[in-house]
Amino acid sequence: MHHVIPSLVAALTAVGIMIIGCFYIGSPERISGSFGLRPPAPDADTRAWLRLKGIRDFACGLAVLVLMLVADSRSVGIVMLAFSFIPFGDMSNILASGGKKATAFSVHGVTCAVMIAAGLLLIRAI
């Protein structure tokens, strides 16, 4: 029972990133501005790279959900900790590239912190 909330947070984070991934796959030019960098030119090459980001996001969310079905909470927590490097890297990239600091911290930084907290709680939940 003590791992219900962190499991719910992990599941919601996974579903959320899968939804964001779907937007990047289906309509990258519409969502790219929400990332924190200036929206790129809407050419075919840029859309292809943004779709790769969407595939990454979708696959990471799916991996967490699959693990939640087949593995123990400690394993899910370890993967959440490992995947927390993605939003940390996104935040760092935005900051290093002169992007929107508010978005870097409020979207990517908070996501990273939530993933770390959920991961640590799931690891302790055994």
N, C-alpha and C positions, 0 to 999 in steps of 0.2 A: 504494500500500500504506500510505503514511503517513496516510491519512485514513480507514482502516478503523474505528479505535476511535471517533473523533468521529462518524462516520456511524452506527455502531451505537448510540452514546449518543443521537443525534438520533432515530433510528428508535424506540428504546425509550421515549424521552420522548414522542414522538408517539403511540405505541400506548397508553402509560400514560394520557395525558390523554384519549385517545378512550374508554378504558374508564371513567375517572372521569366523563366526559361522559355515557356511557350510564347510569351509576348515577343521575346527576342528572335525566336524562330519564325513566327508568323508575321510580325510587323516591326522589324528592327528599327526602322526610321522613326516610328512613333514613340518608342520607349527609350531610345538611346540617350535622350536628354536627361532622363531621370537618374542616370548613372553617376553624374557629377562632373563629367567632362563636357566640353562644348560638343553639341551634336555634330557628328561627322557629316561630310557631304553624302548625299543619298545615292552614291554610285553603286554599281553591282558588286565591286570588290569589297567595299565597306560593308554592305549588307551581308555578304558572305562571312566576313569576320565576326560581325555581330551575331549571326546565326550560330557560329561556333561557340560563342559565349553562352548562347541559349541552350545549346546541346550540353555543354559542361554543367550548367546550372540544373537542367532537368535530370541528367544522369546522377549528379551528386544527391539530389533530393530523393531520387528513386533508390539509390544505394542505401540511404538511411532507412527508408520505409521497408525495404526488403530485409535489412538486418534486424529491424524491429520485429519482423515476423519469424525469423529463423534463428536469432542469436539471443544471448542473454543481455541484460541491460549494461553490463560492464563493457561488452564489445561495442555496443551502440555508443556508449560514452566515449570510448577511445576514438572511434571514427568521427564523432562530433568534434572532438578536440583536434584531430588531424584536419578535418574540413574547415575548421575555424581559420586556418591560414588563408583560405580563399578570400573571405571578406577583409581580412587584415591586409592581404596583398592588394586587393582592389582599393582599399582606403589609402594605402601607401602610394600606390600608383597615381591616384587622383591628386594627393598632396604634392608629390614630386613633379607632377605635370602642370601644376598651377590651376587645377580644377577647383570646384566649389568646396571650400573647407566645411561648410555646414552640411553638405550632402555626404562628404567623406566620413565625417564623424557621426552624423545622425543616422545614416542608413548603414554604411559598411562597418563603422566602429561599433555601433550598438548591436548589429547582427553578430559580429565577432564576439562581443562580450556575452551575449545571450547564449551563443553556442558553447562558449567556454564554461559558463555557469551550468548549463544543462549537462554538458559532458562530464564535468566534475561530479555533479550530483548523481548522475547515472553510474559512474564508476564506484562511488561510495555506497550505492544502493544494494550491493550484493549482500 
